[in-house]
Structure formats: C-alpha cells, structure tokens
Amino acid sequence: MSLEQIFVIGMFATFGVLLMTGFPVAWVLGGTAVIWTIVGVVAVEDFGADLWFDYPSSLALIPERSWGLVESETLVALPMFIFMGIMLDQSGVAERLMNNMVKLFGAVRGGYAVTVIVIGVLLAATTGIIGASVVLLGMLSLPVMMENNYDKGFAVGTACATGTLGILIPPSIMLVLMADRLAVPEASVGDLFMGAFFPGLMLGALYVFYALARPALQPSVAPVPDNLPEIDWRVLWEVALAVVPTAVLILGVLGSIFAGIATPTEASGVGALGALLLAILARRLNLTVLRESLFQTTRTAAFIFAIFLGATAFSVVLRGLGGDRVIEDALLGLPFEPSGIILAILFGVFLLGFFLDWVEITLIILPLVAPVVQQLGFDLVWFTILFAMALQTSFLTPPVGFALFYIKGVAPPEIKVTDVYRGVVPFIIIQLIALILVFLFPEIATWLPSIAYV
C-alpha cells in the first residue's frame, strides 16, 4: 500500500471518527483538514515524502476557493429557493391543497394517499428542503388518514417517501449544489433541472400507481370514507383556486429556465417574489411570518455554506495528499465493465447516505468521482441524476434514514417505529426500480436537456 493510499484512508477514517463525536459537520470537515495538513507537512519536510503538498500550492487555495463560493452567481439561487419554499409553507398553501384535493380524490380507494403524493409533487417543485417537506406532509396527512382507518404503515410510508421528492424534482437546491461542484458547461444548473424533470415525475407517477394498486388488491389498507361531499363544479372550482396559483409559480420558475428566458439565479428571484405574493393573496403575510421565514432561510443557507467552507478545506487537503489519484485508480482498477463501475459508485453513495447528509456527500464525493465518469465516456447529466436518485433512496433506508426520524417526530403516538420501517420498504423498492429505469434508459434524463439547445 502506497503512502498516498494510507493518507487518504486515514483522512476519511479521521473524518468518520470525529463525526461520531457529535460536533457540527462543518467543524469536523475543517478540523480533519487541519489535522492532515500537519501530517502532510511533516511527511514532506521531515521524511521527504513525494507528495504534492506545500503551503503555496495547496493551502493557499483554501481562501481563494472560499472567496469563489461567496461570489458565485450560481449559489445566489440557494437562499432564494430556500426562501420560496419556506414562505410557501408559512402561507398555508399545502394546507389549502390538502383540504380541497381530498374532496376530489377522497372517494377513490387510496384517495388520501394519492392526494398526499400530488401535493408532495407540487411542494417538491417549490422547495428542496427534505425535512420541511416530510414534516409538513406528515402533520397534514397522518391524522386524517388515521381517522379514516388507513393502515399505519401505508399512511406513514406514503407521507415519508413523498416528502423526499423535493431532493430530486427541480428546482432542487441539491441540484444547484451539484452543478456548482461539477463546474462544467455540460452539467449546468439548467441542464440538471431539465434532466431531473422526467425522472422526478416518473417517480411520482410510480408512487400514485402503488397508492392505487395496493388498496385495490388489499382493500383493508385504505377504506373509502362515506362522508365526502359529491364532486360538483364548486368542488372543482375550490381545487382550481388551490392548485392554479402554485402551478403558475412553478411554471414561472421552471418554464423561464427551460425556455432560456432566465438563468436559474434569476428564476429563483422570481420564485421568491411569487411566494411572497401568494402569501399576501392568502392573507397570511405579516411581520411575524416574514421574520420567521427570513430567519429560517438565513439559518439554512448559513448551515449549507458553513459545510461548503469545511468541505473546501477538506477537498483541497485531500487532493494535496493525492486523494483524487488514489480514488481514480481505485475505481478504474475495479474488475468491472464501465457500467459496473457506475453501479459500484452508486452503491457506495447509497451506503454513505446511511451515515452522512446529502450536503457532505455532494460536496466531497461527487467532485472526486465525476472525472472518472467523464473519462469512461458517460453523460455527466445522466450520472448526476442517478447520483441524486441514489441519495434520495438513502433518506428512507432503515435504520438511520433521515426522513424516518423526521416523520416519526410528527407522527401520532399510535404509529410506532416498526410501522415507519414497514411502510417505507415498498417505496424504497419503487425508488430502486426508478433508478434502474433511468440507468437502463438514459434518455429519460438526457432527452430534455438535449432538445433545449436545438
């Protein structure tokens, strides 16, 4: 084993050990970088190690790259999209959608689950904050489904899995981060948004199919309520009033990006303004709501940027120790065909998702494996969408999927942890099926970006 390999393994092991201490991830990343900076300097100066590692060429890059993060136009979209999602939550959009769409789908067996999925898809297109979406859907839907004698696992699994769609369906803040880390013209924010559009809708459609098929085969999991009003023009009008404003906002944001009218950064400003207008129209905007929305936006953005800074230091030192070469050689040395190497990367990402948040995985792992993917000749948009889908699957995987903790925190007392685990298993299978479909048929992710510039 070479010295570079020992250093890279040691650096990742140090990160894993420090992560168990409970310190914030940003500090752990930065602290690991400091520790291995000292190790690298000692190895070069005292032992004559043949490493590309010295202060002028390595450590001096950290402030330069940190400044690059601050002045990045792409990352301006992050706080804007975060504010848009939080403001829509505060304005009661999801609550109105739930109350009105239940009247439309409630008479169908499994209709409450379908309602949750449709609302989840709409929310996913307005916010990429997984915790907020899962908590909101859980609070709105679980009490109603429990009152109507839905199976506990079926109900909680639907709400939990649907809440994770926001990490994939654009405008996802995860895709913004991925585009910034890749920093190549062929995988811009707009390309990734377009690439994720059909996979996200396909996943939502598979959820709806399951929500209708399982109750049809097993009626006891989703009884049909007998106290719903008849569907007439008033019900349709109320549903339209609830759906159309949100749909117009989504169309304004994504449509302007896909049509090339606005950059993602400009569209994020449109989305933030549109969310404010919807809150005003709903008569839910006041100083308290505005202050809370701004506070949550600032806190979330600061959390992400702090991890950005720590990950920047970590990645600079890792590269200085030869980490990019070690990882590239390890991946290309696997006894697989090129497609097998892609599957190995995705499996590794899936496992990492058990222990790390998507932010750390995106900032550290994606930039290391992307050059290998390009060297193998694969489309980078296609691979990045697969990468995002693997991360999304990891949110639901017991025992440590983050979405499971979010949903358990707001679930009614009668829903046990075993109900949560049992309920998400079918949705994990559905997500894996969707990932396999995109893997086998890359056009699902690459067709829309390919025609956008024709």
Secondary structure, DSSP 8 states (H G I E B T S, - for coil): --HHHHHHHHHHHHHHHHHTTT--HHHHHHHHHHHHHHHHHHHHHTT----S--IIIIITHHHHHHHHHHT-SGGGHHHHHHHHHHHHHHTTHHHHHHHHHHHHHTTSTTHHHHHHHHHHHHHHTT---HHHHHHHHHHHHHHHHHHTT--HHHHHHHHHHHHGGGGTSSS-HHHHHHHHHH--GGG-HHHHHHHHHHHHHHHHHHHHHHHHHHHHH-GGGS---S------HHHHHHHHHHHHHHHHHHHHHHHHHHTTSS-HHHHHHHHHHHHHHHHHHTT---HHHHHHHHHHHHHHHHHHHHHHHHHHHHHHHHHHTTHHHHHHHHHHTSSS-HHHHHHHHHHHHHHHTTTS-HHHHHHHHHHHHHHHHHHTT--HHHHHHHHHHHHHHHTT-TTT-HHHHHHHHHS-TT--HHHHHHHHHHHHHHHHHHHHHHHH-THHHHHHHHHHT-
